[in-house]
């Protein structure tokens, strides 16, 4: 289809297309920019690229600022600048120098916008890096290319040059990579303050992962830290494991009591994988049990079943139910686990017995739980969850949520028709009457309900 349209446009003729393009350019800035790019002679295009880049980079100095709503358009302008450079068809060395100038302008560019969306940074990390790689792979002077990326990294306080270094195997010879590593090491060691080393060490870590060089990765972490944290040790172990050295990974993994609860799951997963790779299946199984006992979910269940065998699934789930009953509180993750494993009856009884402990703050988790109870034939449990959701919604009193609240009322109405034993809780009519008495002044909500 596209090819046919192209052929048809060619058949229209150059004069007609030129008129149409000029008319479009008079009404559209993007089209006007494309026309100007087409009409700029290649020998002038490099100068035009640098002049436009300077104009964009000086926006903050001129008092301009791009808010987050227009950051995507700002990123498009930067992408167009790179297109200007490509259209100029520079020789490889000039191309490398020009992209380097583009990277060097990042600080001024980022100060002129709210890049919370990441659109602007992405142009540098990906599109600009792609351009650099294409030019650099055609440059014969490897030392010049290395000097360029090293200088850019030294100036980088924002972490946007990491991909330039990690992708060096794509544009520098394999036998030259040791030179790259050596120069970066020397430069990092020459920095007096540890915090000043990260603009060099972080990109070098990316290259270490690309090369499966775990020793280099560990060297970077040591040089950048006065004392390696448990998180550092876990990440070093992860790189050793990725490099196929499970024994070294085990050496690096810290003990459980040294790890934060946030990192514990990651540590257990790495430990299981490493133990399995060194042939200690019994040890890996023990860790899988520990992970399951700590947190019962689809991942820990399937991991454990993978070690103990599918024929043990029911016994594992039963052990999970036994552990859940011992938990003093009410964990939504446990309810989700029971529903997902076909233990809807147990999940319902567990929730009803501990409904006073229901935490309604993570509402995005509760809606699927209510739906799961409905689908598994547990209307009373589903009702209590929907009531909890509705109560917290009305307490917050945010009108934009009232449509969702009205849907909760409708769900409760449908569920009430299937409930014969209210287990000591108010029936549907009494519950709604109580809600009206407490929140009767929220007329916009009741208008939705009654409508």
KAVENMO-V579803 format. One record per pair of residues at least 6 apart in sequence whose ideal C-beta (glycine too) atoms are under 8 Angstrom apart, sorted by the first residue. I is the first residue (numbers start at 1). J is the second residue. If there is no record, write none. Layout:
((I	J) (I	J))
This chain:
((9	17) (21	31) (21	35) (22	35) (24	31) (25	31) (25	32) (25	34) (25	35) (26	32) (30	76) (30	80) (33	80) (37	45) (37	80) (37	83) (37	84) (37	87) (40	48) (40	84) (40	87) (42	87) (42	88) (42	89) (45	84) (45	85) (45	87) (45	88) (45	89) (46	85) (46	88) (46	90) (46	94) (46	98) (48	84) (48	88) (49	81) (49	84) (49	85) (49	88) (49	98) (50	98) (50	101) (52	81) (52	84) (53	81) (53	101) (53	102) (53	105) (54	105) (56	77) (56	78) (56	81) (56	105) (56	109) (57	105) (57	108) (57	109) (57	112) (58	108) (59	65) (59	66) (59	108) (59	109) (59	112) (60	108) (60	111) (60	112) (61	108) (64	112) (65	112) (65	113) (65	114) (66	73) (66	74) (66	112) (66	113) (66	114) (67	113) (67	114) (68	114) (68	115) (68	116) (68	117) (71	113) (71	114) (71	115) (71	116) (71	117) (71	119) (71	120) (72	117) (72	119) (74	112) (74	113) (74	119) (74	120) (75	119) (75	120) (75	122) (75	123) (78	109) (78	120) (78	123) (79	123) (79	127) (81	102) (82	99) (82	102) (82	123) (82	127) (82	128) (82	131) (85	95) (85	98) (85	99) (85	102) (85	131) (86	131) (90	98) (90	135) (92	135) (92	136) (92	138) (92	139) (93	135) (93	139) (93	141) (93	144) (95	131) (95	134) (95	135) (96	132) (96	135) (96	136) (96	139) (96	144) (96	145) (96	148) (97	148) (99	128) (99	131) (99	132) (99	135) (100	132) (100	148) (100	151) (100	152) (102	124) (102	128) (103	124) (103	128) (103	132) (103	152) (103	156) (103	160) (103	161) (103	164) (104	152) (104	155) (106	124) (106	156) (106	158) (106	160) (107	155) (107	157) (107	158) (109	120) (110	120) (110	121) (110	158) (113	120) (115	121) (121	158) (121	160) (124	160) (125	160) (125	162) (125	163) (126	163) (129	163) (129	164) (129	167) (132	164) (132	171) (133	167) (133	170) (133	171) (136	145) (136	171) (136	172) (137	170) (137	171) (139	145) (142	172) (142	173) (142	176) (142	179) (145	171) (145	172) (146	172) (146	176) (146	179) (146	180) (146	183) (149	161) (149	164) (149	165) (149	168) (150	183) (150	184) (150	187) (150	200) (152	161) (152	164) (153	161) (153	164) (153	165) (153	184) (153	199) (153	200) (153	203) (154	187) (154	199) (154	200) (155	199) (156	199) (157	199) (159	199) (159	202) (161	199) (161	203) (162	202) (162	203) (162	206) (163	206) (164	203) (165	180) (165	184) (165	203) (165	204) (165	206) (165	207) (166	203) (166	206) (166	207) (166	209) (166	210) (167	210) (168	177) (168	180) (168	207) (169	177) (169	210) (169	211) (172	180) (177	207) (177	211) (180	207) (181	204) (181	207) (181	216) (184	200) (184	203) (184	204) (185	204) (185	219) (187	200) (188	197) (188	200) (188	201) (188	204) (188	220) (188	223) (189	223) (191	197) (191	200) (194	223) (194	224) (194	225) (194	226) (197	223) (197	224) (198	224) (201	220) (201	223) (201	224) (202	220) (204	216) (204	220) (205	217) (205	220) (205	221) (207	213) (207	216) (208	214) (208	216) (208	217) (208	220) (208	239) (209	217) (209	239) (209	242) (212	242) (212	243) (212	244) (213	243) (214	236) (214	239) (214	240) (214	242) (214	243) (214	245) (214	248) (217	235) (217	236) (217	239) (218	236) (218	239) (218	240) (218	252) (221	228) (221	232) (221	235) (221	236) (222	228) (225	232) (228	236) (230	254) (230	258) (230	259) (230	260) (230	263) (230	267) (231	260) (231	263) (233	252) (233	253) (233	254) (234	252) (234	253) (234	254) (234	259) (234	263) (234	266) (234	267) (234	270) (236	252) (237	248) (237	249) (237	250) (237	251) (237	252) (237	253) (237	270) (237	274) (238	249) (238	266) (238	270) (240	246) (240	248) (240	249) (240	252) (241	249) (241	270) (241	273) (241	274) (241	277) (246	273) (246	274) (246	275) (246	277) (246	278) (247	274) (247	278) (249	270) (249	274) (250	271) (250	274) (250	275) (250	278) (253	267) (253	270) (253	271) (253	274) (254	267) (256	264) (256	267) (259	267) (264	294) (265	291) (265	294) (265	295) (268	287) (268	290) (268	291) (268	294) (269	291) (269	303) (271	284) (271	287) (272	284) (272	287) (272	288) (272	291) (272	303) (273	284) (275	281) (275	283) (275	284) (275	287) (276	284) (281	307) (284	307) (285	304) (285	307) (285	308) (288	300) (288	303) (288	304) (288	306) (288	307) (288	308) (289	304) (291	300) (291	303) (291	304) (292	300) (292	301) (292	303) (292	304) (292	316) (292	319) (292	320) (293	323) (294	300) (295	333) (296	320) (296	323) (296	324) (296	333) (296	334) (296	337) (297	333) (297	336) (297	337) (298	337) (298	340) (301	313) (301	316) (301	317) (301	320) (301	337) (301	341) (304	316) (305	312) (305	313) (305	316) (308	316) (317	341) (317	343) (320	337) (320	338) (320	341) (321	338) (321	343) (321	346) (324	331) (324	334) (324	337) (324	338) (324	350) (325	350) (327	334) (329	354) (329	357) (330	350) (330	351) (330	354) (330	355) (330	357) (330	358) (330	359) (332	359) (332	362) (332	365) (332	366) (332	369) (334	350) (335	347) (335	350) (335	351) (335	369) (336	365) (336	368) (336	369) (336	372) (338	344) (338	346) (338	347) (338	350) (339	347) (339	369) (339	372) (339	373) (339	376) (340	372) (344	372) (344	373) (344	376) (344	377) (344	378) (345	378) (347	372) (347	373) (347	376) (347	378) (347	381) (348	373) (348	376) (348	378) (348	380) (348	381) (351	358) (351	373) (351	381) (351	384) (351	385) (352	380) (352	381) (352	384) (352	423) (355	384) (355	388) (358	384) (358	385) (358	388) (360	366) (360	388) (360	389) (360	391) (360	392) (361	392) (363	389) (363	392) (363	393) (366	385) (366	388) (366	389) (367	389) (369	385) (370	382) (370	385) (370	386) (370	389) (370	411) (371	382) (373	379) (373	381) (373	382) (373	385) (374	382) (374	411) (374	415) (379	415) (379	416) (379	418) (379	419) (380	419) (380	421) (380	422) (380	423) (380	425) (382	411) (382	415) (383	412) (383	415) (383	416) (383	419) (383	425) (383	428) (384	425) (386	408) (386	411) (386	412) (386	415) (387	412) (387	431) (389	408) (390	405) (390	408) (390	409) (390	412) (390	435) (391	435) (393	401) (393	402) (393	404) (393	405) (393	408) (394	405) (394	435) (394	438) (394	439) (394	442) (394	445) (397	442) (399	444) (399	445) (402	442) (402	444) (402	445) (402	448) (403	448) (405	445) (405	448) (405	449) (406	445) (406	448) (406	449) (409	432) (409	449) (412	428) (412	431) (412	432) (413	428) (415	428) (416	427) (416	428) (419	427) (419	428) (425	431) (426	434) (436	446) (439	445) (440	446))
